[in-house]
Amino acid sequence: MDNKKRLKLKKGANAAKYSGLVNLILAVIKAIVGFFSGSVALIADAVHSFSDIFASIAVYIGLKLSQRKPDQTFPYGYYKVETFTSLIISIIIIVSGVGIALESFDAFLNPVIIDIPLISLLTAVLSIGISLWLSIYKDRVGNEIGSKALINDGKHSLIDVFTSIIVFLGILTSILGYPQLQGVAGILVAVLIVYVGTKLAKNDVLVLLDACIDPEKVERIKKLAMSVEGVAGIHDIKVRRSGPFVFADLHLETKKEFSVEHANLISNNIEKKIKKEIEDLDSLTIKIEPEKKLKMRIAVPVNNENGLNSDISEHFGKAPYFLFADVSKGKITSFNLKENPGLNYERKRGIKTAEFLRDENTDILVSGDVGEGPMYVLTTEFIKIVTFKGNKLTDIILNASK
């Protein structure tokens, strides 16, 4: 793990730690006021805040463990601990929703009169403000570092805003003489809380099962890879999330059959470009294979213009003609003969001939005599060079296409 990733995880762990401390102070205040005012809603909200502390502790532990370096037991790192933590928080959210529903139903059946109502109201307002701030803070840091657990904890704090609003309304309606309304509002919000928690839990389970939950990122990776010179096609893109980071695999087809060195260069260019655009990408595995062309263009040096019965030339730069044959599915579909323009040059005749083959979009050259200069041009342009196999020109062309 590089320092940048470690700093991200550390920042998330600190956010979870500070959140836990703030929730602890808030829970103590609500518990004290609830006890002296006789507000069952405030006491229940205090208990709920203590559950927030456990959620923050879970996030903190998860992000701390995610900072561990990969080892023999966990060669891909400990990132999924963060996702597992996120699932725990999602379950806490669901349980909290069910608890709020039960408390709200009880409040509807057994409404109570609140003592010291003004202080109770101010405490509920304080809880609303602090919960909203925590929600925004954890969501911002979570999105910044790509931590699903911290984002979910931020949603948990947002749910706390609604529960504190229910407490506020319960106290207010109790003062106005309608204490039963607290229970009705609480049940409605509880249904929303359980729905949100279930949706988050489903997402966490999919991540733990290595499901692809980000099709937009798949398309983005494909688009970035296709923009690199030499790439003909992309397929079998696999993207999985592990904690705050993404792992990706892809197969790419090159426009020609590259050398190992050039294939590695293309692979490195793709990886640099994608990692620059997708910051949460941890690793990218690329498998390179030549493009599966339906038609191959094969060039053979010949001495005369007798079509497929032309005499084969053993020379390259000095060959008067080249026969170009298009081969598809093991058959010659078309051919034509062209004069070699390299013969018109006294110097660099072989290089001019190689450039001529490049301009003719040649895929394979059949020749037994290619100098160092022309060889460089041909290999740079990814034109494959094969030796003669067979006696007849037709056999030589078909053997070269295999």
C-alpha positions in Angstrom: 0.0 0.0 0.0 1.4 3.4 -1.0 1.5 6.4 1.4 -1.4 8.1 -0.4 -3.8 5.2 0.3 -2.6 4.9 3.8 -3.2 8.6 4.5 -6.7 8.2 3.1 -7.5 5.3 5.4 -6.0 7.2 8.3 -8.1 10.2 7.6 -11.2 8.0 7.6 -10.2 6.4 10.9 -9.8 9.8 12.5 -13.2 10.9 11.3 -14.7 7.8 12.8 -12.8 8.4 16.1 -13.9 12.1 16.4 -17.5 11.1 15.5 -17.5 8.5 18.3 -16.3 11.1 20.9 -19.0 13.6 19.8 -21.7 11.0 20.0 -20.6 10.0 23.5 -20.9 13.5 24.8 -24.3 14.0 23.0 -25.6 10.7 24.4 -24.7 11.6 28.0 -26.4 15.0 27.7 -29.6 13.4 26.3 -29.6 10.7 29.0 -29.2 13.3 31.8 -31.9 15.6 30.5 -34.2 12.6 29.7 -33.8 11.3 33.2 -34.7 14.6 35.0 -37.5 15.6 32.5 -39.1 12.2 32.4 -38.9 12.1 28.6 -39.0 8.5 27.5 -38.2 9.7 23.9 -35.0 11.5 25.0 -33.9 8.5 27.0 -34.6 6.2 24.0 -32.7 8.7 21.7 -29.8 8.6 24.1 -29.7 4.8 23.9 -29.8 5.1 20.1 -26.8 7.5 20.3 -24.9 5.0 22.2 -25.4 2.6 19.3 -23.9 5.3 17.1 -20.8 5.1 19.2 -20.5 1.3 18.5 -21.0 2.0 14.8 -18.2 4.6 14.8 -15.9 2.2 16.7 -16.7 -0.5 14.1 -15.7 2.0 11.3 -12.6 3.0 13.1 -11.5 -0.6 13.6 -12.3 -1.5 10.0 -10.3 1.4 8.6 -7.4 0.8 10.9 -7.3 -2.9 9.9 -7.6 -1.9 6.2 -4.2 -0.1 6.6 -2.4 -3.4 7.1 0.0 -4.4 4.4 -0.9 -7.5 2.3 0.6 -10.7 3.7 0.6 -14.5 2.9 -2.9 -15.0 4.4 -4.4 -11.9 2.8 -2.4 -11.3 -0.4 -5.0 -8.8 -1.7 -4.9 -6.8 1.5 -7.4 -6.2 4.3 -9.6 -3.8 2.4 -12.7 -5.9 2.7 -12.7 -5.5 6.5 -13.9 -2.0 5.8 -16.8 -3.4 3.7 -17.6 -6.0 6.4 -17.7 -3.1 8.9 -20.1 -1.2 6.5 -22.4 -4.3 6.6 -22.4 -4.2 10.4 -23.5 -0.6 10.4 -26.2 -1.4 7.8 -27.5 -4.0 10.2 -27.4 -1.5 13.1 -29.4 0.9 11.0 -32.1 -1.7 10.4 -32.2 -2.7 14.1 -32.4 1.0 15.0 -35.4 1.4 12.7 -37.2 -1.5 14.2 -36.5 -0.2 17.7 -37.7 3.3 16.8 -40.9 1.7 15.4 -41.6 -0.2 18.6 -40.8 2.9 20.8 -43.1 5.0 18.6 -45.9 2.5 18.8 -45.6 2.5 22.6 -45.5 6.3 22.6 -48.7 6.3 20.6 -50.4 3.9 23.1 -49.0 5.5 26.2 -48.4 9.2 25.7 -46.5 11.1 28.6 -46.4 14.6 29.9 -42.9 16.1 29.8 -41.3 18.0 32.7 -38.9 20.9 32.1 -40.1 21.0 28.4 -38.0 24.0 27.3 -34.7 22.3 28.2 -35.9 19.1 26.6 -36.8 21.0 23.4 -33.3 22.6 23.4 -31.6 19.3 23.9 -33.6 17.8 20.9 -32.6 20.8 18.8 -28.9 20.4 19.8 -29.1 16.7 18.9 -30.6 17.6 15.5 -27.8 20.1 14.8 -24.9 17.9 15.9 -26.3 14.8 14.0 -26.7 16.9 10.8 -23.1 18.1 11.1 -21.8 14.6 11.8 -23.7 13.3 8.8 -22.3 15.9 6.4 -18.8 15.6 7.9 -18.7 11.7 7.6 -20.3 11.7 4.1 -17.7 14.3 2.9 -14.7 12.4 4.2 -16.2 9.0 3.2 -16.6 10.2 -0.4 -13.2 11.8 -0.4 -11.4 8.6 0.6 -13.9 6.2 -1.1 -15.0 4.6 2.2 -18.4 2.9 2.0 -18.4 2.2 5.8 -17.9 5.9 6.6 -20.5 7.0 4.0 -23.0 4.5 5.6 -22.1 5.8 9.0 -22.9 9.3 7.7 -26.3 8.0 6.6 -26.7 6.6 10.1 -26.1 10.1 11.5 -28.6 11.4 9.0 -31.2 9.0 10.4 -30.3 10.4 13.9 -31.4 13.8 12.6 -34.9 12.3 11.9 -35.1 10.5 15.2 -34.2 13.7 17.0 -36.8 15.6 15.0 -39.3 12.9 16.2 -38.2 13.5 19.8 -38.6 17.3 19.3 -42.1 16.9 17.8 -43.0 14.5 20.5 -42.1 17.0 23.2 -43.7 19.9 21.3 -47.0 18.0 20.7 -47.0 16.9 24.3 -46.8 20.6 25.3 -49.6 21.5 22.9 -51.8 18.7 24.1 -51.4 16.1 21.3 -48.7 13.6 22.5 -50.0 10.8 20.4 -48.7 12.4 17.2 -45.1 11.5 18.2 -45.9 7.9 17.8 -47.5 8.3 14.3 -44.5 10.3 13.0 -42.0 7.8 14.5 -43.6 4.8 12.8 -43.4 6.5 9.4 -39.7 7.5 9.9 -38.9 4.0 11.1 -40.2 2.5 7.9 -37.9 4.8 6.0 -34.9 3.9 8.2 -35.4 0.1 7.7 -35.7 0.7 3.9 -32.4 2.7 3.8 -30.6 0.1 6.0 -31.8 -2.8 3.8 -30.6 -1.1 0.7 -27.2 -0.4 2.2 -26.9 -3.9 3.5 -27.7 -5.4 0.0 -24.9 -3.2 -1.5 -22.4 -4.4 1.1 -23.3 -8.0 0.5 -22.8 -7.6 -3.2 -19.4 -6.0 -2.7 -18.3 -8.9 -0.4 -19.4 -11.3 -3.1 -17.2 -9.5 -5.7 -20.3 -8.4 -7.7 -19.9 -5.7 -10.3 -21.9 -2.8 -8.8 -20.4 0.0 -10.9 -21.2 -0.4 -14.6 -20.3 3.3 -15.2 -16.8 2.6 -14.0 -16.5 -0.3 -16.4 -17.5 1.9 -19.4 -15.0 4.6 -18.2 -12.2 2.1 -18.0 -13.0 0.8 -21.5 -13.1 4.3 -22.9 -9.8 5.2 -21.4 -8.1 2.0 -22.6 -9.4 2.4 -26.1 -7.9 5.9 -26.3 -4.3 4.5 -26.1 -2.5 4.2 -29.4 -2.2 0.6 -30.6 -5.4 -0.7 -28.9 -7.9 -2.3 -31.3 -10.5 -3.6 -28.8 -11.3 -4.2 -25.2 -13.3 -7.1 -23.7 -13.9 -9.1 -20.5 -13.6 -6.1 -18.2 -14.1 -7.1 -14.6 -14.3 -4.6 -11.8 -14.7 -5.4 -8.1 -14.7 -3.3 -5.1 -12.7 -4.2 -2.0 -13.3 -1.7 0.8 -12.5 1.9 -0.4 -10.5 0.6 -3.4 -11.3 -0.9 -6.8 -9.6 -3.9 -8.6 -10.0 -4.3 -12.3 -9.0 -6.9 -15.0 -9.3 -6.5 -18.7 -8.4 -8.2 -22.0 -7.2 -5.9 -24.8 -6.6 -6.6 -28.5 -3.7 -4.9 -30.2 -3.9 -3.6 -33.8 -1.0 -5.9 -34.8 1.1 -8.6 -33.2 3.5 -6.6 -31.1 6.8 -7.5 -29.6 6.8 -8.2 -25.9 8.6 -4.9 -25.2 6.0 -2.9 -27.1 3.1 -4.8 -25.6 4.4 -4.0 -22.1 4.7 -0.3 -23.1 1.1 -0.2 -24.2 0.0 -2.0 -21.0 2.0 0.5 -18.9 0.4 3.5 -20.8 -3.1 2.1 -20.2 -2.4 1.5 -16.5 -1.0 5.0 -16.0 -3.9 6.7 -17.8 -6.6 4.8 -16.0 -5.0 5.2 -12.5 -4.7 8.9 -13.1 -8.4 9.2 -13.9 -9.7 6.7 -11.4 -8.0 7.5 -8.1 -9.5 4.6 -6.1 -8.1 2.0 -8.5 -5.7 -0.2 -6.5 -4.6 -2.5 -9.2 -5.2 -3.2 -12.9 -4.5 -6.6 -14.5 -4.1 -6.5 -18.3 -4.0 -9.4 -20.7 -2.8 -8.5 -24.1 -3.6 -10.5 -27.3 -3.4 -9.7 -31.0 -6.6 -8.5 -32.7 -8.5 -11.4 -34.2 -8.6 -10.1 -37.8 -11.0 -11.6 -40.3 -8.7 -10.7 -43.2 -4.9 -10.8 -43.4 -2.9 -8.9 -46.1 0.2 -10.8 -47.1 3.0 -9.5 -49.2 5.4 -11.7 -51.3 8.3 -10.4 -53.4 8.1 -11.7 -57.0 10.1 -11.3 -60.2 7.3 -11.0 -62.8 3.6 -10.2 -63.2 2.0 -13.6 -63.7 -0.5 -13.5 -60.9 -0.4 -16.4 -58.5 2.0 -18.1 -61.0 4.6 -15.4 -60.6 8.2 -16.4 -59.8 9.1 -15.8 -56.2 12.1 -13.4 -55.6 14.6 -14.3 -52.9 15.5 -10.6 -52.6 13.6 -8.0 -50.7 14.7 -4.5 -51.7 15.7 -5.6 -55.2 12.4 -7.4 -56.0 10.8 -5.7 -59.0 7.2 -6.5 -57.8 5.2 -7.5 -54.8 2.2 -9.6 -54.8 -0.4 -8.6 -52.2 -2.9 -11.3 -51.3 -5.9 -10.9 -48.9 -6.6 -14.1 -47.0 -9.8 -14.9 -45.1 -10.8 -18.2 -43.4 -7.9 -20.1 -45.1 -8.7 -18.8 -48.6 -7.2 -16.2 -50.9 -10.1 -13.8 -51.5 -8.2 -11.3 -53.7 -4.8 -10.4 -54.9 -2.9 -7.7 -56.9 0.6 -7.0 -58.1 2.4 -3.7 -57.6 5.8 -2.4 -58.7 8.4 -1.9 -56.0 9.1 1.8 -55.8 12.2 1.1 -53.8 14.0 0.2 -57.1 14.0 3.8 -58.0 16.4 4.7 -55.2 20.2 4.2 -55.2 20.4 4.5 -51.4 18.1 3.1 -48.6 16.4 0.9 -51.2 15.3 -1.6 -48.5 14.0 1.1 -46.2 11.9 2.6 -49.0 10.6 -0.8 -49.8 9.6 -1.4 -46.2 7.8 2.0 -46.1 6.0 0.9 -49.3 4.7 -2.2 -47.5 3.7 -0.1 -44.6 1.6 2.2 -46.8 -0.1 -0.9 -48.3 -1.3 -1.9 -44.9 0.7 -5.2 -45.0 0.2 -7.6 -42.0 2.7 -10.3 -43.0 5.7 -10.2 -45.2 7.1 -13.5 -46.7 10.8 -12.9 -47.4 14.2 -14.5 -46.8 16.4 -11.5 -47.1 15.7 -8.4 -45.0 18.4 -6.0 -43.9 18.8 -4.4 -40.5 17.3 -1.0 -41.6 14.2 -2.4 -43.3 13.8 -4.9 -40.5 13.6 -2.0 -38.0 10.9 -0.2 -40.1 8.9 -3.4 -40.5 9.0 -4.3 -36.8 8.2 -0.8 -35.7 5.1 -0.9 -37.9 4.3 -4.3 -36.5 4.6 -6.2 -39.8 5.2 -9.8 -39.1 8.1 -11.4 -41.2 8.0 -15.1 -42.0 10.2 -17.3 -44.2 9.1 -19.2 -47.3 7.2 -22.5 -46.6 6.2 -24.4 -49.8 7.1 -24.4 -53.4 4.0 -22.8 -55.0 3.1 -19.2 -54.4 -0.4 -20.1 -53.3 0.9 -22.6 -50.7 3.4 -20.0 -49.4 0.7 -17.4 -48.9 -1.7 -19.8 -47.1 1.1 -21.2 -44.9 2.1 -17.6 -43.9 -1.5 -16.8 -42.9 -1.7 -19.7 -40.3 
